[in-house]
Amino acid sequence: MFWNVTQSLMNGLLTTFEIFFLTLVFALPLGLLVAFGAMSKFKPLRYMVETLVWIIRGTPLMLQLIIIFYGPGLWLGKNIWGGDEAGRITATVVAFALNYSCYFSVIFRGGIEGVPKGQREAGKVLGMTRTQIFFKITLLQMVKRVVPPMSNEIITLVKDTSLARIIAAYELTFAGYSFMKSAGITWPLFYTGVFYLLFVGILTIVFKRIEKKLEYFR
């Protein structure tokens, strides 16, 4: 039984990692774009982006996931995600990427605005373009500022992947919960927690090393 549970949890862990990795791949660059939109001098764009961020941050991720997965089928009369596991994971990644990009955008915006304005002006005096100023001055200092809050959000993402079971995606928590339903045993749930703790523990170590390497900004 222990081996069967372990094998099932490992399969669920692979799906959890897939959701986690793909969410970061899409949410990080999208979050930076949203941050630029929120700082735009074009007021209609800025207000639209700020409203989007307010809505996404103000509503539960579970609700967003349910709407994104089931909504198109009810509105269009056709499930655009399909009924297979791949479609469920795709819908989950879309919902997660949209949600976390808004949270990341607030962190990015704070990091960018935290860089002293005088340094950007000094770059202009030296003849640097706006692109050069961003990548050579702003971005490098922003990274140092955003790593701690970003690490907290990314660790939260690991645990939020469990919400995918709401739409029957076979992730880690779904795998552990299935044994309670089928065999009436609860220890697989505690065993599931061990997998999450290891995942989060590894990320914690990685982020501590990243923060240590960025200490040269002090």
MDTraj code that builds the backbone (N, CA, C; nanometers):
import mdtraj as md
import numpy as np

residues = "MET PHE TRP ASN VAL THR GLN SER LEU MET ASN GLY LEU LEU THR THR PHE GLU ILE PHE PHE LEU THR LEU VAL PHE ALA LEU PRO LEU GLY LEU LEU VAL ALA PHE GLY ALA MET SER LYS PHE LYS PRO LEU ARG TYR MET VAL GLU THR LEU VAL TRP ILE ILE ARG GLY THR PRO LEU MET LEU GLN LEU ILE ILE ILE PHE TYR GLY PRO GLY LEU TRP LEU GLY LYS ASN ILE TRP GLY GLY ASP GLU ALA GLY ARG ILE THR ALA THR VAL VAL ALA PHE ALA LEU ASN TYR SER CYS TYR PHE SER VAL ILE PHE ARG GLY GLY ILE GLU GLY VAL PRO LYS GLY GLN ARG GLU ALA GLY LYS VAL LEU GLY MET THR ARG THR GLN ILE PHE PHE LYS ILE THR LEU LEU GLN MET VAL LYS ARG VAL VAL PRO PRO MET SER ASN GLU ILE ILE THR LEU VAL LYS ASP THR SER LEU ALA ARG ILE ILE ALA ALA TYR GLU LEU THR PHE ALA GLY TYR SER PHE MET LYS SER ALA GLY ILE THR TRP PRO LEU PHE TYR THR GLY VAL PHE TYR LEU LEU PHE VAL GLY ILE LEU THR ILE VAL PHE LYS ARG ILE GLU LYS LYS LEU GLU TYR PHE ARG".split()
xyz = np.array([
    [0.0825, -0.1210, 0.0000],
    [0.0000, 0.0000, 0.0000],
    [0.0865, 0.1269, 0.0000],
    [0.1931, 0.1247, 0.0810],
    [0.2791, 0.2423, 0.0899],
    [0.3393, 0.2752, -0.0462],
    [0.3834, 0.1736, -0.1181],
    [0.4428, 0.1966, -0.2498],
    [0.3394, 0.2504, -0.3477],
    [0.2168, 0.1981, -0.3417],
    [0.1106, 0.2459, -0.4306],
    [0.0796, 0.3936, -0.4038],
    [0.0750, 0.4288, -0.2751],
    [0.0496, 0.5686, -0.2384],
    [0.1631, 0.6574, -0.2870],
    [0.2867, 0.6128, -0.2644],
    [0.4038, 0.6912, -0.3065],
    [0.4041, 0.7126, -0.4569],
    [0.3757, 0.6061, -0.5318],
    [0.3751, 0.6166, -0.6780],
    [0.2659, 0.7129, -0.7252],
    [0.1491, 0.7048, -0.6610],
    [0.0394, 0.7937, -0.6975],
    [0.0735, 0.9390, -0.6658],
    [0.1349, 0.9618, -0.5499],
    [0.1735, 1.0978, -0.5118],
    [0.2831, 1.1526, -0.6026],
    [0.3731, 1.0667, -0.6459],
    [0.4781, 1.1111, -0.7384],
    [0.4176, 1.1566, -0.8708],
    [0.3158, 1.0840, -0.9179],
    [0.2472, 1.1245, -1.0405],
    [0.1774, 1.2590, -1.0211],
    [0.1145, 1.2735, -0.9038],
    [0.0502, 1.4012, -0.8739],
    [0.1502, 1.5142, -0.8611],
    [0.2680, 1.4818, -0.8059],
    [0.3729, 1.5832, -0.7898],
    [0.4212, 1.6340, -0.9249],
    [0.4273, 1.5466, -1.0230],
    [0.4695, 1.5880, -1.1574],
    [0.3728, 1.6906, -1.2152],
    [0.2435, 1.6671, -1.1943],
    [0.1434, 1.7636, -1.2411],
    [0.1540, 1.8943, -1.1641],
    [0.1751, 1.8834, -1.0330],
    [0.1926, 2.0036, -0.9503],
    [0.3117, 2.0853, -0.9984],
    [0.4218, 2.0180, -1.0270],
    [0.5413, 2.0877, -1.0754],
    [0.5159, 2.1503, -1.2119],
    [0.4416, 2.0806, -1.2975],
    [0.4103, 2.1339, -1.4299],
    [0.3295, 2.2624, -1.4187],
    [0.2279, 2.2613, -1.3328],
    [0.1468, 2.3814, -1.3118],
    [0.2319, 2.4943, -1.2544],
    [0.3147, 2.4609, -1.1576],
    [0.4019, 2.5590, -1.0928],
    [0.4980, 2.6216, -1.1936],
    [0.5660, 2.5401, -1.2703],
    [0.6663, 2.5889, -1.3649],
    [0.6029, 2.6734, -1.4757],
    [0.4949, 2.6237, -1.5367],
    [0.4309, 2.6967, -1.6461],
    [0.3705, 2.8285, -1.5973],
    [0.3189, 2.8291, -1.4761],
    [0.2644, 2.9535, -1.4209],
    [0.3733, 3.0593, -1.4108],
    [0.4901, 3.0207, -1.3615],
    [0.6002, 3.1167, -1.3507],
    [0.6471, 3.1635, -1.4879],
    [0.6546, 3.0726, -1.5829],
    [0.7011, 3.1074, -1.7179],
    [0.6136, 3.2172, -1.7791],
    [0.4836, 3.2075, -1.7577],
    [0.3917, 3.3057, -1.8163],
    [0.3646, 3.4245, -1.7239],
    [0.3589, 3.4016, -1.5938],
    [0.3194, 3.5087, -1.5015],
    [0.4289, 3.6123, -1.4798],
    [0.5549, 3.5710, -1.4807],
    [0.6628, 3.6672, -1.4556],
    [0.6723, 3.7745, -1.5646],
    [0.6841, 3.7370, -1.6928],
    [0.6888, 3.8432, -1.7950],
    [0.5573, 3.9190, -1.8066],
    [0.4446, 3.8495, -1.7899],
    [0.3157, 3.9173, -1.7973],
    [0.3011, 4.0164, -1.6817],
    [0.3508, 3.9782, -1.5639],
    [0.3462, 4.0679, -1.4494],
    [0.4258, 4.1947, -1.4734],
    [0.5393, 4.1821, -1.5423],
    [0.6209, 4.2994, -1.5735],
    [0.5473, 4.3916, -1.6707],
    [0.4787, 4.3319, -1.7688],
    [0.4006, 4.4120, -1.8637],
    [0.2848, 4.4831, -1.7924],
    [0.2193, 4.4130, -1.7008],
    [0.1095, 4.4742, -1.6248],
    [0.1630, 4.5889, -1.5395],
    [0.2817, 4.5711, -1.4835],
    [0.3424, 4.6769, -1.4031],
    [0.3688, 4.8007, -1.4882],
    [0.4190, 4.7800, -1.6097],
    [0.4415, 4.8933, -1.7001],
    [0.3098, 4.9631, -1.7323],
    [0.2045, 4.8810, -1.7527],
    [0.0733, 4.9386, -1.7822],
    [0.0211, 5.0209, -1.6660],
    [0.0449, 4.9733, -1.5438],
    [-0.0011, 5.0448, -1.4248],
    [0.0764, 5.1733, -1.4017],
    [0.1960, 5.1838, -1.4594],
    [0.2770, 5.3045, -1.4456],
    [0.2705, 5.3936, -1.5684],
    [0.1887, 5.3532, -1.6651],
    [0.1799, 5.4280, -1.7905],
    [0.1277, 5.5698, -1.7680],
    [0.1775, 5.6627, -1.8468],
    [0.1310, 5.8012, -1.8409],
    [0.0008, 5.8186, -1.9189],
    [-0.0361, 5.7154, -1.9968],
    [-0.1623, 5.7174, -2.0712],
    [-0.2731, 5.6741, -1.9755],
    [-0.3504, 5.7688, -1.9270],
    [-0.4445, 5.7437, -1.8182],
    [-0.5464, 5.6337, -1.8458],
    [-0.6086, 5.6273, -1.9651],
    [-0.7063, 5.5193, -1.9883],
    [-0.6442, 5.3804, -1.9708],
    [-0.5222, 5.3629, -2.0209],
    [-0.4545, 5.2351, -2.0055],
    [-0.4227, 5.2084, -1.8595],
    [-0.3737, 5.3099, -1.7897],
    [-0.3388, 5.2927, -1.6482],
    [-0.4614, 5.2569, -1.5642],
    [-0.5733, 5.3253, -1.5886],
    [-0.6945, 5.2973, -1.5123],
    [-0.7479, 5.1578, -1.5430],
    [-0.7384, 5.1167, -1.6688],
    [-0.7870, 4.9844, -1.7081],
    [-0.7044, 4.8746, -1.6407],
    [-0.5726, 4.8922, -1.6416],
    [-0.4839, 4.7939, -1.5802],
    [-0.5043, 4.7897, -1.4294],
    [-0.5143, 4.9053, -1.3673],
    [-0.5348, 4.9116, -1.2221],
    [-0.6672, 4.8465, -1.1822],
    [-0.7696, 4.8634, -1.2651],
    [-0.8989, 4.8002, -1.2373],
    [-0.8886, 4.6489, -1.2479],
    [-0.8172, 4.6020, -1.3506],
    [-0.7968, 4.4577, -1.3678],
    [-0.7240, 4.3982, -1.2484],
    [-0.6184, 4.4652, -1.2057],
    [-0.5405, 4.4169, -1.0910],
    [-0.6266, 4.4154, -0.9652],
    [-0.7083, 4.5180, -0.9480],
    [-0.7965, 4.5255, -0.8311],
    [-0.8971, 4.4101, -0.8295],
    [-0.9526, 4.3788, -0.9459],
    [-1.0506, 4.2697, -0.9548],
    [-0.9853, 4.1343, -0.9275],
    [-0.8708, 4.1108, -0.9899],
    [-0.8031, 3.9820, -0.9746],
    [-0.7544, 3.9620, -0.8319],
    [-0.6979, 4.0662, -0.7729],
    [-0.6467, 4.0537, -0.6356],
    [-0.7588, 4.0523, -0.5321],
    [-0.8740, 4.1031, -0.5695],
    [-0.9847, 4.1131, -0.4752],
    [-1.0811, 3.9958, -0.4771],
    [-1.0609, 3.9008, -0.5689],
    [-1.1481, 3.7835, -0.5766],
    [-1.0652, 3.6567, -0.5576],
    [-1.1259, 3.5504, -0.5053],
    [-1.0514, 3.4268, -0.4788],
    [-1.0001, 3.3596, -0.6061],
    [-0.8818, 3.3046, -0.5969],
    [-0.8244, 3.2315, -0.7095],
    [-0.9127, 3.1130, -0.7466],
    [-0.9739, 3.0480, -0.6475],
    [-1.0617, 2.9351, -0.6753],
    [-1.1787, 2.9776, -0.7640],
    [-1.2362, 3.0935, -0.7344],
    [-1.3476, 3.1447, -0.8144],
    [-1.3028, 3.1734, -0.9567],
    [-1.1860, 3.2331, -0.9712],
    [-1.1330, 3.2628, -1.1043],
    [-1.1099, 3.1344, -1.1842],
    [-1.0591, 3.0320, -1.1169],
    [-1.0336, 2.9044, -1.1837],
    [-1.1632, 2.8404, -1.2319],
    [-1.2660, 2.8437, -1.1482],
    [-1.3950, 2.7853, -1.1852],
    [-1.4555, 2.8591, -1.3046],
    [-1.4484, 2.9935, -1.3015],
    [-1.5050, 3.0737, -1.4112],
    [-1.4308, 3.0478, -1.5411],
    [-1.2976, 3.0449, -1.5347],
    [-1.2182, 3.0260, -1.6562],
    [-1.2386, 2.8872, -1.7156],
    [-1.2554, 2.7865, -1.6292],
    [-1.2707, 2.6502, -1.6817],
    [-1.4129, 2.6219, -1.7299],
    [-1.5117, 2.6596, -1.6497],
    [-1.6494, 2.6263, -1.6839],
    [-1.7214, 2.7363, -1.7628],
    [-1.6759, 2.8610, -1.7473],
    [-1.7430, 2.9724, -1.8127],
    [-1.7582, 2.9606, -1.9632],
    [-1.6482, 2.9397, -2.0379],
    [-1.6604, 2.9327, -2.1845],
    [-1.7590, 2.8271, -2.2321],
    [-1.7647, 2.7131, -2.1624],
    [-1.8581, 2.6079, -2.2024],
    [-2.0029, 2.6506, -2.1846],
    [-2.0304, 2.7270, -2.0791],
    [-2.1665, 2.7739, -2.0541],
    [-2.2038, 2.8894, -2.1461],
    [-2.1061, 2.9754, -2.1760],
    [-2.1345, 3.0920, -2.2588],
    [-2.1375, 3.0584, -2.4082],
    [-2.0468, 2.9707, -2.4502],
    [-2.0327, 2.9400, -2.5923],
    [-2.0968, 2.8075, -2.6315],
    [-2.1370, 2.7306, -2.5314],
    [-2.1966, 2.6003, -2.5606],
    [-2.0934, 2.4957, -2.5985],
    [-1.9660, 2.5261, -2.5726],
    [-1.8595, 2.4333, -2.6075],
    [-1.7444, 2.4503, -2.5096],
    [-1.6949, 2.3394, -2.4574],
    [-1.5821, 2.3440, -2.3643],
    [-1.4525, 2.3598, -2.4437],
    [-1.3974, 2.4804, -2.4425],
    [-1.2774, 2.5074, -2.5227],
    [-1.1543, 2.4362, -2.4682],
    [-1.1602, 2.3910, -2.3433],
    [-1.0448, 2.3266, -2.2816],
    [-1.0402, 2.1767, -2.3091],
    [-1.1510, 2.1204, -2.3521],
    [-1.1558, 1.9755, -2.3716],
    [-1.1809, 1.9058, -2.2385],
    [-1.2077, 1.7796, -2.2447],
    [-1.2389, 1.7067, -2.1231],
    [-1.1258, 1.6223, -2.0693],
    [-1.0086, 1.6321, -2.1302],
    [-0.8972, 1.5488, -2.0855],
    [-0.8112, 1.6215, -1.9821],
    [-0.7129, 1.5516, -1.9296],
    [-0.6260, 1.6070, -1.8255],
    [-0.5460, 1.7262, -1.8766],
    [-0.5007, 1.7189, -2.0008],
    [-0.4216, 1.8280, -2.0579],
    [-0.5026, 1.9576, -2.0617],
    [-0.6314, 1.9475, -2.0963],
    [-0.7171, 2.0654, -2.1009],
    [-0.7374, 2.1262, -1.9635],
    [-0.7496, 2.0410, -1.8626],
    [-0.7679, 2.0900, -1.7258],
    [-0.6422, 2.1614, -1.6761],
    [-0.5275, 2.1063, -1.7098],
    [-0.4017, 2.1697, -1.6699],
    [-0.3849, 2.3032, -1.7411],
    [-0.4215, 2.3065, -1.8698],
    [-0.4113, 2.4311, -1.9468],
    [-0.4979, 2.5400, -1.8850],
    [-0.6219, 2.5056, -1.8503],
    [-0.7112, 2.6025, -1.7876],
    [-0.6556, 2.6489, -1.6535],
    [-0.5974, 2.5561, -1.5796],
    [-0.5384, 2.5907, -1.4506],
    [-0.4234, 2.6882, -1.4674],
    [-0.3369, 2.6629, -1.5639],
    [-0.2218, 2.7504, -1.5876],
    [-0.2683, 2.8891, -1.6307],
    [-0.3702, 2.8955, -1.7149],
    [-0.4235, 3.0254, -1.7587],
    [-0.4750, 3.1052, -1.6386],
    [-0.5533, 3.0397, -1.5543],
    [-0.6077, 3.1075, -1.4366],
    [-0.4973, 3.1503, -1.3407],
    [-0.4019, 3.0608, -1.3164],
    [-0.2934, 3.0910, -1.2243],
    [-0.2028, 3.2013, -1.2788],
    [-0.1723, 3.1955, -1.4079],
    [-0.0841, 3.2957, -1.4677],
    [-0.1479, 3.4341, -1.4618],
    [-0.2781, 3.4417, -1.4885],
    [-0.3486, 3.5694, -1.4816],
    [-0.3480, 3.6218, -1.3386],
    [-0.3769, 3.5346, -1.2432],
    [-0.3826, 3.5750, -1.1028],
    [-0.2469, 3.6215, -1.0523],
    [-0.1452, 3.5395, -1.0723],
    [-0.0139, 3.5714, -1.0164],
    [0.0556, 3.6839, -1.0904],
    [0.0233, 3.7046, -1.2168],
    [0.0837, 3.8174, -1.2890],
    [0.0397, 3.9493, -1.2251],
    [-0.0836, 3.9540, -1.1755],
    [-0.1313, 4.0768, -1.1094],
    [-0.0607, 4.0986, -0.9764],
    [-0.0388, 3.9907, -0.9021],
    [0.0349, 4.0034, -0.7762],
    [0.1815, 4.0394, -0.8028],
    [0.2404, 3.9754, -0.9020],
    [0.3792, 4.0057, -0.9369],
    [0.3937, 4.1496, -0.9846],
    [0.2927, 4.1995, -1.0547],
    [0.3009, 4.3357, -1.1097],
    [0.3135, 4.4388, -0.9979],
    [0.2421, 4.4154, -0.8879],
    [0.2502, 4.5080, -0.7744],
    [0.3913, 4.5051, -0.7148],
    [0.4498, 4.3860, -0.7074],
    [0.5862, 4.3728, -0.6548],
    [0.6854, 4.4392, -0.7491],
    [0.6710, 4.4147, -0.8790],
    [0.7603, 4.4764, -0.9777],
    [0.7490, 4.6284, -0.9735],
    [0.6266, 4.6757, -0.9639],
    [0.6048, 4.8205, -0.9627],
    [0.6722, 4.8841, -0.8423],
    [0.6582, 4.8189, -0.7261],
    [0.7231, 4.8705, -0.6066],
    [0.8741, 4.8694, -0.6189],
    [0.9272, 4.7652, -0.6822],
    [1.0721, 4.7564, -0.7010],
    [1.1243, 4.8621, -0.7955],
    [1.0506, 4.8868, -0.9032],
    [1.0925, 4.9875, -1.0014],
    [1.0850, 5.1281, -0.9414],
    [0.9740, 5.1566, -0.8744],
    [0.9570, 5.2900, -0.8161],
    [1.0487, 5.3125, -0.6963],
    [1.1021, 5.2031, -0.6409],
    [1.1930, 5.2155, -0.5274],
    [1.3338, 5.2553, -0.5664],
    [1.3649, 5.2444, -0.6946],
    [1.4965, 5.2876, -0.7427],
    [1.4991, 5.4403, -0.7488],
    [1.5959, 5.5045, -0.6845],
    [1.6016, 5.6508, -0.6819],
    [1.5917, 5.7129, -0.8213],
    [1.5059, 5.8122, -0.8338],
    [1.4846, 5.8771, -0.9621],
    [1.6119, 5.9425, -1.0129],
    [1.6958, 5.9890, -0.9205],
    [1.8198, 6.0556, -0.9599],
    [1.9117, 5.9668, -1.0406],
    [1.9085, 5.8364, -1.0159],
    [1.9952, 5.7448, -1.0904],
    [1.9499, 5.7339, -1.2357],
    [1.8192, 5.7345, -1.2565],
    [1.7694, 5.7310, -1.3945],
    [1.8025, 5.8614, -1.4666],
    [1.7923, 5.9720, -1.3941],
    [1.8258, 6.1013, -1.4546],
    [1.9742, 6.1086, -1.4867],
    [2.0557, 6.0471, -1.4017],
    [2.2002, 6.0443, -1.4291],
    [2.2281, 5.9655, -1.5562],
    [2.1518, 5.8595, -1.5770],
    [2.1668, 5.7814, -1.6992],
    [2.1343, 5.8625, -1.8224],
    [2.0312, 5.9465, -1.8127],
    [1.9957, 6.0325, -1.9251],
    [2.1076, 6.1320, -1.9544],
    [2.1670, 6.1860, -1.8488],
    [2.2768, 6.2818, -1.8658],
    [2.3948, 6.2162, -1.9374],
    [2.4153, 6.0879, -1.9099],
    [2.5257, 6.0156, -1.9731],
    [2.4931, 5.9722, -2.1156],
    [2.3721, 6.0044, -2.1611],
    [2.3357, 5.9735, -2.2990],
    [2.2772, 5.8353, -2.3184],
    [2.2372, 5.7699, -2.2124],
    [2.1797, 5.6357, -2.2235],
    [2.0347, 5.6446, -2.2695],
    [1.9935, 5.5468, -2.3475],
    [1.8545, 5.5407, -2.3913],
    [1.7675, 5.4894, -2.2771],
    [1.6351, 5.4996, -2.2928],
    [1.5443, 5.4517, -2.1886],
    [1.5594, 5.3007, -2.1677],
    [1.5835, 5.2295, -2.2780],
    [1.6027, 5.0840, -2.2684],
    [1.7294, 5.0520, -2.1909],
    [1.8373, 5.1241, -2.2207],
    [1.9635, 5.1019, -2.1505],
    [1.9507, 5.1366, -2.0023],
    [1.8796, 5.2437, -1.9725],
    [1.8600, 5.2842, -1.8330],
    [1.7835, 5.1761, -1.7573],
    [1.6816, 5.1207, -1.8229],
    [1.6015, 5.0187, -1.7546],
    [1.6839, 4.8927, -1.7257],
    [1.7542, 4.8419, -1.8267],
    [1.8249, 4.7147, -1.8105],
    [1.9561, 4.7284, -1.7322],
    [2.0236, 4.8419, -1.7440],
    [2.1533, 4.8566, -1.6790],
    [2.1475, 4.9259, -1.5427],
    [2.0394, 4.9974, -1.5158],
    [2.0287, 5.0691, -1.3885],
    [1.9086, 5.0199, -1.3071],
    [1.7898, 5.0336, -1.3647],
    [1.6672, 5.0033, -1.2902],
    [1.6506, 4.8547, -1.2617],
    [1.6651, 4.7723, -1.3653],
    [1.6376, 4.6289, -1.3518],
    [1.7279, 4.5622, -1.2496],
    [1.8569, 4.5940, -1.2541],
    [1.9512, 4.5291, -1.1634],
    [1.9198, 4.5588, -1.0176],
    [1.8817, 4.6831, -0.9903],
    [1.8476, 4.7194, -0.8525],
    [1.7091, 4.6706, -0.8130],
    [1.6200, 4.6628, -0.9117],
    [1.4854, 4.6143, -0.8851],
    [1.4874, 4.4680, -0.8413],
    [1.5728, 4.3888, -0.9049],
    [1.5803, 4.2463, -0.8735],
    [1.6090, 4.2258, -0.7255],
    [1.7037, 4.3011, -0.6726],
    [1.7385, 4.2898, -0.5310],
    [1.6196, 4.3221, -0.4418],
    [1.5411, 4.4209, -0.4805],
    [1.4295, 4.4644, -0.3984],
    [1.3114, 4.3676, -0.4037],
    [1.2926, 4.3005, -0.5181],
    [1.1725, 4.2189, -0.5347],
    [1.1911, 4.0724, -0.4953],
    [1.3149, 4.0281, -0.4797],
    [1.3366, 3.8861, -0.4494],
    [1.2668, 3.8402, -0.3216],
    [1.2792, 3.9115, -0.2072],
    [1.2120, 3.8638, -0.0846],
    [1.0596, 3.8519, -0.0988],
    [0.9887, 3.9588, -0.1430],
    [0.8428, 3.9433, -0.1569],
    [0.8056, 3.8450, -0.2673],
    [0.8875, 3.8387, -0.3722],
    [0.8595, 3.7457, -0.4808],
    [0.8724, 3.6015, -0.4342],
    [0.9702, 3.5756, -0.3485],
    [0.9890, 3.4393, -0.2971],
    [0.8674, 3.3953, -0.2169],
    [0.8079, 3.4875, -0.1406],
    [0.6879, 3.4541, -0.0641],
    [0.5720, 3.4171, -0.1559],
    [0.5546, 3.4931, -0.2636],
    [0.4463, 3.4650, -0.3574],
    [0.4689, 3.3319, -0.4290],
    [0.5926, 3.3029, -0.4641],
    [0.6227, 3.1791, -0.5360],
    [0.6016, 3.0578, -0.4453],
    [0.6368, 3.0710, -0.3183],
    [0.6118, 2.9626, -0.2233],
    [0.4616, 2.9436, -0.2033],
    [0.3865, 3.0537, -0.2018],
    [0.2411, 3.0439, -0.1935],
    [0.1844, 2.9730, -0.3151],
    [0.2456, 2.9961, -0.4313],
    [0.2022, 2.9301, -0.5544],
    [0.2102, 2.7787, -0.5417],
    [0.3150, 2.7293, -0.4765],
    [0.3295, 2.5844, -0.4582],
    [0.2054, 2.5279, -0.3904],
    [0.1592, 2.5954, -0.2851],
    [0.0428, 2.5470, -0.2100],
    [-0.0872, 2.5723, -0.2856],
    [-0.0927, 2.6803, -0.3633],
    [-0.2147, 2.7106, -0.4383],
    [-0.2402, 2.6122, -0.5519],
    [-0.1371, 2.5411, -0.5951],
    [-0.1581, 2.4419, -0.7010],
    [-0.2605, 2.3365, -0.6588],
    [-0.2806, 2.3206, -0.5274],
    [-0.3788, 2.2238, -0.4786],
    [-0.5207, 2.2602, -0.5208],
    [-0.5437, 2.3876, -0.5556],
    [-0.6766, 2.4305, -0.5986],
    [-0.7164, 2.3683, -0.7315],
    [-0.6199, 2.3159, -0.8060],
    [-0.6494, 2.2557, -0.9362],
    [-0.7420, 2.1352, -0.9232],
    [-0.7469, 2.0755, -0.8046],
    [-0.8342, 1.9595, -0.7875],
    [-0.9818, 1.9993, -0.7943],
    [-1.0108, 2.1292, -0.7826],
    [-1.1486, 2.1779, -0.7931],
    [-1.2071, 2.1442, -0.9304],
    [-1.1226, 2.1451, -1.0330],
    [-1.1689, 2.1094, -1.1672],
    [-1.1187, 1.9701, -1.2053],
    [-1.0883, 1.8890, -1.1023],
    [-1.0519, 1.7475, -1.1186],
    [-0.9191, 1.7268, -1.1902],
    [-0.8270, 1.8226, -1.1797],
    [-0.6919, 1.8019, -1.2309],
    [-0.6167, 1.7137, -1.1315],
    [-0.5503, 1.6118, -1.1810],
    [-0.4871, 1.5143, -1.0925],
    [-0.3517, 1.5656, -1.0454],
    [-0.3556, 1.6533, -0.9432],
    [-0.2310, 1.7043, -0.8870],
    [-0.2048, 1.6369, -0.7532],
    [-0.1101, 1.6884, -0.6773],
    [-0.0625, 1.6211, -0.5564],
    [-0.1720, 1.6017, -0.4512],
    [-0.2455, 1.7064, -0.4196],
    [-0.3507, 1.6948, -0.3180],
    [-0.4619, 1.6010, -0.3629],
    [-0.4978, 1.6075, -0.4910],
    [-0.6000, 1.5173, -0.5452],
    [-0.5572, 1.3727, -0.5279],
    [-0.4285, 1.3464, -0.5515],
    [-0.3772, 1.2102, -0.5385],
    [-0.3898, 1.1600, -0.3954],
    [-0.3531, 1.2445, -0.2969],
    [-0.3638, 1.2039, -0.1576],
    [-0.5078, 1.1897, -0.1120],
    [-0.5924, 1.2814, -0.1568],
    [-0.7331, 1.2797, -0.1169],
    [-0.8069, 1.1584, -0.1724],
    [-0.7650, 1.1116, -0.2896],
    [-0.8336, 0.9991, -0.3532],
    [-0.8268, 0.8727, -0.2683],
    [-0.7195, 0.8559, -0.1917],
    [-0.7082, 0.7368, -0.1067],
    [-0.8038, 0.7444, 0.0121],
    [-0.8322, 0.8641, 0.0605],
    [-0.9280, 0.8775, 0.1695],
    [-1.0680, 0.8415, 0.1213],
    [-1.0985, 0.8781, -0.0034],
    [-1.2302, 0.8485, -0.0574],
    [-1.2457, 0.7003, -0.0920],
    [-1.1400, 0.6425, -0.1496],
    [-1.1516, 0.5045, -0.1972],
    [-1.1229, 0.4007, -0.0889],
    [-1.0236, 0.4266, -0.0029],
    [-0.9826, 0.3278, 0.0975],
    [-1.0178, 0.3676, 0.2401],
    [-1.0641, 0.4895, 0.2591],
    [-1.1021, 0.5338, 0.3926],
    [-0.9848, 0.5525, 0.4876],
    [-0.8675, 0.5846, 0.4334],
    [-0.7482, 0.6061, 0.5154],
    [-0.7046, 0.7514, 0.5021],
    [-0.6485, 0.8045, 0.6104],
    [-0.6105, 0.9464, 0.6114],
    [-0.4599, 0.9695, 0.6088],
    [-0.3797, 0.8675, 0.6375],
    [-0.2359, 0.8911, 0.6447],
    [-0.1755, 0.9390, 0.5125],
    [-0.2334, 0.9031, 0.3944],
    [-0.1783, 0.9595, 0.2703],
    [-0.1857, 1.1115, 0.2646],
    [-0.2834, 1.1699, 0.3366],
    [-0.2926, 1.3165, 0.3390],
    [-0.1730, 1.3774, 0.4114],
    [-0.1343, 1.3156, 0.5242],
    [-0.0162, 1.3620, 0.5962],
    [0.1104, 1.3383, 0.5130],
    [0.1123, 1.2279, 0.4425],
    [0.2242, 1.1958, 0.3534],
    [0.2325, 1.2995, 0.2414],
    [0.1164, 1.3434, 0.1938],
    [0.1114, 1.4487, 0.0920],
    [0.1764, 1.5767, 0.1432],
    [0.1505, 1.6077, 0.2712],
    [0.2102, 1.7263, 0.3312],
    [0.3613, 1.7221, 0.3302],
    [0.4189, 1.6023, 0.3422],
    [0.5644, 1.5869, 0.3387],
    [0.6185, 1.6312, 0.2029],
    [0.5487, 1.5955, 0.0960],
    [0.5915, 1.6341, -0.0388],
    [0.5915, 1.7866, -0.0539],
    [0.4863, 1.8505, -0.0033],
    [0.4805, 1.9966, -0.0096],
    [0.5926, 2.0607, 0.0723],
    [0.6187, 2.0054, 0.1898],
    [0.7240, 2.0597, 0.2754],
    [0.8608, 2.0484, 0.2079],
    [0.8857, 1.9379, 0.1410],
    [1.0129, 1.9212, 0.0700],
    [1.0239, 2.0192, -0.0460],
    [0.9143, 2.0350, -0.1193],
    [0.9112, 2.1277, -0.2324],
    [0.9398, 2.2702, -0.1839],
    [0.8674, 2.3122, -0.0802],
    [0.8858, 2.4466, -0.0260],
    [1.0245, 2.4618, 0.0356],
    [1.0748, 2.3566, 0.1015],
    [1.2077, 2.3624, 0.1619],
    [1.3168, 2.3852, 0.0594],
    [1.3054, 2.3179, -0.0535],
    [1.4037, 2.3359, -0.1613],
    [1.3994, 2.4783, -0.2148],
    [1.2780, 2.5308, -0.2361],
    [1.2643, 2.6676, -0.2856],
    [1.3196, 2.7686, -0.1854],
    [1.2969, 2.7436, -0.0572],
    [1.3483, 2.8342, 0.0464],
    [1.5000, 2.8416, 0.0424],
    [1.5639, 2.7275, 0.0266],
    [1.7106, 2.7226, 0.0175],
    [1.7589, 2.7972, -0.1058],
    [1.6898, 2.7757, -0.2183],
    [1.7285, 2.8404, -0.3441],
    [1.7190, 2.9921, -0.3312],
    [1.6094, 3.0418, -0.2743],
    [1.5907, 3.1863, -0.2624],
    [1.6894, 3.2484, -0.1633],
    [1.7239, 3.1768, -0.0593],
    [1.8240, 3.2276, 0.0351],
    [1.9584, 3.2444, -0.0337],
    [1.9927, 3.1505, -0.1205],
    [2.1196, 3.1598, -0.1940],
    [2.1157, 3.2745, -0.2941],
    [1.9994, 3.2946, -0.3562],
    [1.9854, 3.4057, -0.4503],
    [2.0007, 3.5391, -0.3777],
    [1.9349, 3.5518, -0.2628],
    [1.9450, 3.6756, -0.1846],
    [2.0885, 3.6999, -0.1403],
    [2.1602, 3.5929, -0.1066],
    [2.2995, 3.6073, -0.0631],
    [2.3869, 3.6569, -0.1781],
    [2.3602, 3.6069, -0.2980],
    [2.4392, 3.6490, -0.4137],
    [2.4100, 3.7930, -0.4537],
    [2.2913, 3.8423, -0.4146],
    [2.2547, 3.9797, -0.4491],
    [2.2934, 4.0805, -0.3425],
    [2.3668, 4.0361, -0.2429],
    [2.4064, 4.1256, -0.1339],
    [2.5036, 4.2331, -0.1781],
    [2.5596, 4.2196, -0.2966],
    [2.6562, 4.3211, -0.3427],
    [2.5892, 4.4558, -0.3679],
    [2.4536, 4.4583, -0.3681],
    [2.3836, 4.5853, -0.3857],
    [2.3839, 4.6688, -0.2576],
    [2.4167, 4.6051, -0.1435],
    [2.4140, 4.6781, -0.0168],
    [2.5317, 4.7752, -0.0059],
])
top = md.Topology()
chain = top.add_chain()
for i, resn in enumerate(residues, 1):
    res = top.add_residue(resn, chain, resSeq=i)
    for name in ("N", "CA", "C"):
        top.add_atom(name, md.element.get_by_symbol(name[0]), res)
traj = md.Trajectory(xyz[None], top)
